[in-house]
Amino acid sequence: MYAPERQQEILRLARDGGRVDVLSLAEEFQVTAETIRRDLKALDRAGLVRRVHGGAIPVGRLDFEPDLAERESTAADEKDRIAKAALAELPTEGTVILDAGTTVARLAAAIPLEASLTVVTHSLPIAARLADHPGIQLHLIGGRVRHRTRAAVDAWALRAYGEIRADVLFIAANGFSVEHGLTTPDLAEAAVKRVAVAAARRVVLLADSAKHGQEHFARFGGLGDVDLLITDSGLSPDDAAAIERGGTEVVRA
């Protein structure tokens, strides 16, 4: 089978099944995993699929959402650098909101033991990381917990965020761009992110560069709502400059 024929079949499988993975495709077509990765890269360049950790999804699946384990293992080095850079944005004292997200969770794990902060979060994994921190007064926002992200959503969470004001919000997004703003696959999570933005005096977006240009189903704000974007060096200087022209400072860690 020639490469174009194989790629056409891969595209059909992706559209039929919602996603494809490298190892299964390599076994099915009796080729190496590297060959499949080249096929997916070609389809991605053609705008027919979007590459994700371990495989690809067809373009048009704006509601696709990887599970927590997959997101934690994706761009791990970049997320660690972003979290380290984000430590400089923690106030000496004050109140911080930590949004649900794997990069934000890395920031939570890196908060120094000598820090003295009030932390508000609707993320169960982040709350678990900080529950024993000696210098943190932890407030856990309640609500319906989404299994895919372990985050509280819906009316309880919205009401609680409507009752507070915080110094800094560290927020996550599945996609960000000048054109489409901040997006995530789930409407309920988007609603919580939106009220969290309104509850903070300063908003810091933590997002690896692979999320730049990505667009998902639920929009919860524009880049103009973000004071500072901390990303990795994979974001080009031209893209960073375009974002900064909109009033958002950019740090490429």
Disulfide bonds with the S-S distance in Angstrom:
none
